[in-house]
Amino acid sequence: MLTTLTILAAAFFVAHVGLLFTSFGKKGFQKTKYLWSHITLWITGVLACIITLLFAGKSVSGVIDVFDTPMKSSLLIILSLVLSLIAHTIVKTMVLPKYQ
């Protein structure tokens, strides 16, 4: 189960990166891809939270064991949302003006 969830989280993160980089190109800014890049990042955060909720404190991984309470696990979701907000701010202020 841990392996499956980890592979899923990694796949969603790779999809996030791919969608983010392909949102900007010769065709201009593609809003749908950009939105999906954020959604895949949020899903990655949720999957990471689920992994820590299920496996923290079971000595599976020292990193997972750091998130030994539900509050600490929820920080992973908050982190993904904050990263998304920071990325969106950078794109809105620095990248999008170049496409207009």
WODA-V73098 format. One record per residue. N is the residue number from 1. PHI is phi in radians with two decimals (NA if undefined). OMEGA is omega in whole degrees, -180 to 180 (none if undefined). D_LAST is the distance of its C-alpha to the last C-alpha in whole Angstrom. Layout:
n->{N;N}
phi->{PHI;PHI}
omega->{OMEGA;OMEGA}
d_last->{D_LAST;D_LAST}
This chain:
n->{1;2;3;4;5;6;7;8;9;10;11;12;13;14;15;16;17;18;19;20;21;22;23;24;25;26;27;28;29;30;31;32;33;34;35;36;37;38;39;40;41;42;43;44;45;46;47;48;49;50;51;52;53;54;55;56;57;58;59;60;61;62;63;64;65;66;67;68;69;70;71;72;73;74;75;76;77;78;79;80;81;82;83;84;85;86;87;88;89;90;91;92;93;94;95;96;97;98;99;100}
phi->{NA;-1.06;-1.09;-1.09;-1.12;-1.17;-1.11;-1.07;-1.09;-1.12;-1.12;-1.16;-1.20;-1.10;-1.09;-1.01;-1.09;-1.07;-1.14;-1.10;-1.23;-1.54;-1.24;-2.13;-3.01;-1.12;-1.43;1.63;-1.46;-1.89;-1.07;-1.14;-1.09;-1.10;-1.07;-1.15;-1.12;-1.19;-1.07;-1.16;-1.16;-1.10;-1.12;-1.03;-1.10;-1.14;-1.12;-1.10;-1.10;-1.07;-1.02;-1.22;-1.12;-1.42;-2.08;-1.15;1.46;-1.83;0.99;-1.39;-2.70;-1.11;-1.18;-1.12;-1.13;-1.09;-1.63;-1.53;-2.24;-1.02;-1.13;-1.13;-1.12;-1.15;-1.09;-1.18;-1.19;-1.07;-1.04;-1.15;-1.20;-1.17;-1.06;-1.10;-1.12;-1.10;-1.08;-1.10;-1.12;-1.10;-1.11;-1.14;-1.60;-1.99;-1.66;-1.03;-1.01;-1.29;-1.68;-1.89}
omega->{178;-180;-180;179;179;177;177;180;179;179;178;178;177;177;178;-178;180;179;-180;-178;180;177;-178;180;-178;179;-178;-179;-179;-174;-176;178;-180;177;-180;176;177;-179;180;175;178;178;176;178;179;179;177;177;179;179;-178;178;-177;-169;179;179;-180;178;176;-179;178;179;180;-179;177;-178;-171;176;177;179;178;178;-180;177;178;177;179;178;-180;178;179;177;178;179;178;179;-180;179;178;-180;-177;-175;-173;-174;-177;178;179;-179;-179;none}
d_last->{46;45;44;42;40;39;38;36;34;33;32;30;29;28;26;24;23;23;20;18;18;17;15;12;13;13;12;9;9;13;14;17;18;16;19;22;21;22;25;26;26;28;30;31;32;34;36;36;38;40;41;42;44;46;47;47;50;52;51;49;47;47;43;43;47;44;43;47;46;44;42;41;40;38;36;34;33;32;30;28;27;26;25;22;21;21;19;16;16;15;13;11;12;11;10;7;5;6;4;0}
